[in-house]
Amino acid sequence: MAILVTGGGGYIGSHCVKRLLLDGEDVVVIDDLSTGYRDAIAGGRFYEGDLACGAFTRDVFEKENIEAVIHFAAFSLVGESYTNPGKYFRNNIGAGLTLMDAMAACGCKYLVFSSTAATYGEPCHIPISEDDPQRPTNPYGESKLAMERIMRWYALAHGLRFCPLRYFNVAGAWPDGSIGERHSPETHLVPLMLQTALKLHPRVTIYGDDYDTPDGTCIRDYIHVCDLVDGHVKALSYLVNGGECTPFNLGIGRGFSVLEMIDAAKEVTGLSIPVTKGPRRPGDPSILVACGQKAMDTLDWKPRYTEPRAIIADAWRWHSRQR
Ligand code: UFG
């Protein structure tokens, strides 16, 4: 029986494929390579194509004996989702429906879903727990929340067993530097800082230094991609062992400001990272920190990386090879 990883050529998906292969799993990958990379997929049987195409996706399910799906394939740029909401709803929801229809048709029941802290929007308190209100402030978060809700109806109609995993800020890379974060264009803080250290950008712009935080910059909960992937593996085994359909936050439960992250990156690289202050980025909440207790208690999950320097050190091993 195989595990299907959709979006297995992307940043998180490629780390998940590598982990599953190391665990000895039989892995099938679907990716249209629109934002993923063929050379990031460490193994398994690869199908290049559009998940939203019903004939293509059903064909993969008919050829392969797929027991479970880990669904990463999606567009994930918050800024772009404001300017092109249709692209996000069509792809992130449309492809999700096609996938779940194929699963239902083939009797495949287990789905671990890549959701996001962006489904919470501006939090009502910190740390954020799974029962807190979900009021997304951008179309990206809205598309993921819609999928979380739709999955419940597939559970009722088709017996789907699912867990949405709400990621906080994912960073880092496979520790040997063989795969890592590769976006084009890059918009995320950690890769931008490291690319700036490599002089690929002249400076990092700090998006707002007038937030109600100790140093005025936004605070985020940075989780290592390998810890995140470990959460997926544990969520899948929880579902297969009869666990109920329920969401889990994946974060370390501690927040770090933009300035603290830049200081950590300077320390790790030993290089200068020039910064400039810019205006706030629309839709950025001041503080996002997870309460990860539910995942720790229920999934027996525990992040191994609990401070930014170690996360950035792994990311740096990858980025410094990309010169
Ligand atoms: N930031 C800067 N300058 C930059 C880039 C980012 O100051 O050039 C700041 C942002 O304002 C934010 C922090 O660094 O405070 C982290 O920003 P990222 O763009 O790295 O990540 P986000 O917090 O915007 O988004 C991440 C994921 C989203 C997810 C969200 C959940 O990328 O997919 O967390 O909150 F929706």
Residues whose N, C-alpha, C, O or C-beta is under 5 A from the ligand:
A	BS01	UFG	S76 T116 A117 A118 Y167 F168 N169 T187 H188 L189 V190 L192 T205 I206 Y207 C218 R220 V258 R281 D284 L288
